[in-house]
């Protein structure tokens, strides 16, 4: 289980360091996504900050399990919000798959972290 926990934590951290940084740095494609979803770029930057903080929590949590558990739970909440935002914007079902899948992976990381 330990290798699974490490693998899931590192993979999620990589994803959210990338997407969070893009939001914070106002990448053009993120600004377009913010507008399409009805958010301001500033709000998207705040979401990006939460993503980067969660990624850091997952990595630090490799040494301190409660921190990774908190980060994973926070990501689940953030990703449920992302699914709802895409749904509210009228996006196709295929746009809901990435955040829903990442929410499941985050939940699995939390479960594996508790079990280890």
C-alpha positions as CSV (number, residue, x, y, z in Angstrom):
1,X,0.0,0.0,0.0
2,X,2.8,2.4,0.7
3,X,4.0,2.4,-2.9
4,X,0.5,3.1,-4.0
5,X,0.2,6.0,-1.7
6,X,3.5,7.5,-2.8
7,X,2.6,7.0,-6.5
8,X,-0.8,8.5,-6.2
9,X,0.5,11.4,-4.1
10,X,3.3,12.2,-6.5
11,X,1.1,11.9,-9.6
12,X,-1.6,14.2,-8.2
13,X,1.0,16.7,-7.0
14,X,2.5,16.8,-10.5
15,X,-0.9,17.4,-12.1
16,X,-1.9,20.1,-9.7
17,X,1.4,21.9,-9.7
18,X,1.0,22.2,-13.4
19,X,-2.6,23.3,-13.5
20,X,-2.3,25.5,-10.4
21,X,0.8,27.2,-11.8
22,X,-0.9,27.8,-15.1
23,X,-3.8,29.5,-13.3
24,X,-1.6,31.6,-11.1
25,X,0.5,32.7,-14.0
26,X,-2.6,33.6,-16.1
27,X,-1.8,31.2,-18.9
28,X,-3.9,32.2,-21.9
29,X,-5.8,28.9,-22.1
30,X,-6.7,29.2,-18.4
31,X,-8.0,32.8,-18.9
32,X,-10.2,31.5,-21.7
33,X,-11.5,28.6,-19.4
34,X,-12.2,31.1,-16.6
35,X,-14.3,33.2,-18.9
36,X,-16.2,30.3,-20.3
37,X,-16.9,29.0,-16.8
38,X,-18.1,32.4,-15.6
39,X,-15.1,33.1,-13.3
40,X,-12.8,36.1,-13.2
41,X,-9.1,35.5,-13.8
42,X,-8.4,36.6,-10.2
43,X,-10.8,33.9,-8.9
44,X,-9.0,31.3,-11.1
45,X,-5.7,32.5,-9.7
46,X,-7.1,31.8,-6.2
47,X,-8.2,28.3,-7.3
48,X,-4.7,27.8,-8.7
49,X,-3.2,28.8,-5.3
50,X,-5.3,26.2,-3.6
51,X,-4.2,23.6,-6.2
52,X,-0.5,24.4,-5.6
53,X,-1.0,24.3,-1.8
54,X,-2.7,20.9,-2.1
55,X,0.2,19.6,-4.3
56,X,2.6,20.8,-1.6
57,X,0.5,19.2,1.1
58,X,0.5,15.9,-0.8
59,X,4.3,16.0,-1.1
60,X,5.0,17.0,2.5
61,X,2.4,14.5,3.5
62,X,4.7,11.7,2.3
63,X,6.4,12.3,5.6
64,X,3.4,13.5,7.6
65,X,0.4,11.4,6.6
66,X,-2.3,13.7,8.2
67,X,-1.2,16.5,5.9
68,X,-1.6,14.4,2.7
69,X,-5.0,13.3,3.9
70,X,-6.1,16.9,4.4
71,X,-4.7,17.8,1.0
72,X,-6.5,14.9,-0.7
73,X,-9.8,15.8,1.0
74,X,-9.4,19.4,-0.1
75,X,-8.8,18.3,-3.7
76,X,-11.9,16.2,-3.7
77,X,-13.9,19.3,-2.6
78,X,-12.2,21.5,-5.2
79,X,-12.8,18.9,-8.0
80,X,-16.4,18.4,-7.1
81,X,-16.7,22.2,-7.5
82,X,-15.0,21.9,-10.9
83,X,-17.5,19.3,-12.0
84,X,-20.3,21.5,-10.9
85,X,-18.8,24.5,-12.7
86,X,-18.5,22.6,-16.0
87,X,-22.1,21.3,-15.6
88,X,-23.4,24.8,-14.9
89,X,-21.6,26.1,-18.0
90,X,-23.3,23.5,-20.1
91,X,-20.2,21.7,-21.0
92,X,-20.4,18.3,-22.7
93,X,-20.1,15.2,-20.5
94,X,-16.5,14.7,-21.8
95,X,-15.5,17.9,-20.0
96,X,-16.7,16.5,-16.7
97,X,-14.5,13.4,-16.9
98,X,-11.1,14.9,-16.0
99,X,-12.2,16.6,-12.8
100,X,-14.4,13.6,-11.8
101,X,-11.6,11.2,-12.5
102,X,-9.1,13.3,-10.5
103,X,-11.6,13.5,-7.6
104,X,-11.8,9.7,-7.6
105,X,-8.0,9.5,-7.6
106,X,-7.8,12.1,-4.8
107,X,-10.3,10.1,-2.7
108,X,-8.3,6.9,-3.4
109,X,-5.2,8.7,-2.2
110,X,-7.0,9.7,1.0
111,X,-8.2,6.1,1.6
112,X,-4.8,4.5,0.9
113,X,-3.1,7.1,3.1
114,X,-5.4,6.2,6.0
115,X,-4.9,2.5,5.5
116,X,-1.1,2.6,5.3
